[in-house]
Amino acid sequence: MTHNTKTMLTDEELMHKLSDLSIESVMLSHQPLMTVEDQNAQKHLSHGAHSKNLFLKDKANKFWMITALDDTSINLKNAAKQLGAVKFTFAKPAEMLELLGITPGSVSPFALINDTTNQVTFVLEKRMLDYSHQNFHPLRNDRTVRIGTEDFLAFTKHIDHAPILFDPGDDGIQTA
């Protein structure tokens, strides 16, 4: 990994970017949420899909972000096999900070806006698309942004991170 000297966007700049793209969003402030369990206590405040987000690295030193519904069980060995990766491990906090400009507890697809060199492959659980809205941290874990699913997919395409869709229970991989 090379040393990153670029400036990372902040949560405020992310919100401006969404607005510039005519993407409607709602931001909620709350106590910092570090885990899915913490998130479950706040879930009632915002309708739509709530997620778990894993920032991973494979044996080939490629980085991955897997976003799935918060109740999904992800077997990292099976996920790596499905996605054609060689053994997933969790990326180090320093790698997360360098590539995405975030710290543990703040992982979300919004952080991919800071991956301007496309070093991270984005993977999205298919069931996330069953919801009209998505809820993600906006580069910090004391806020949640609700965004329409179609707008979210348009955003990921705009930042050159259209997701690979997967089902943790089968081998069906698709591109969104």
Sequence and secondary structure as in RCSB ss.txt:
>XXXX:A:sequence
MTHNTKTMLTDEELMHKLSDLSIESVMLSHQPLMTVEDQNAQKHLSHGAHSKNLFLKDKANKFWMITALDDTSIN
LKNAAKQLGAVKFTFAKPAEMLELLGITPGSVSPFALINDTTNQVTFVLEKRMLDYSHQNFHPLRNDRTVRIGTE
DFLAFTKHIDHAPILFDPGDDGIQTA
>XXXX:A:secstr
     S    HHHHHHHHHHTT  EEEEE S   SHHHHHHHGGGS SEEEEEEEEEETTS EEEEEEETT    
HHHHHHHHT S EEE  HHHHHHHHS  TT   GGGGGG TT  EEEEEEGGGGGSSEEEE SSSTTEEEEEEHH
HHHHHHHHTT   EEE TTSS EEE 
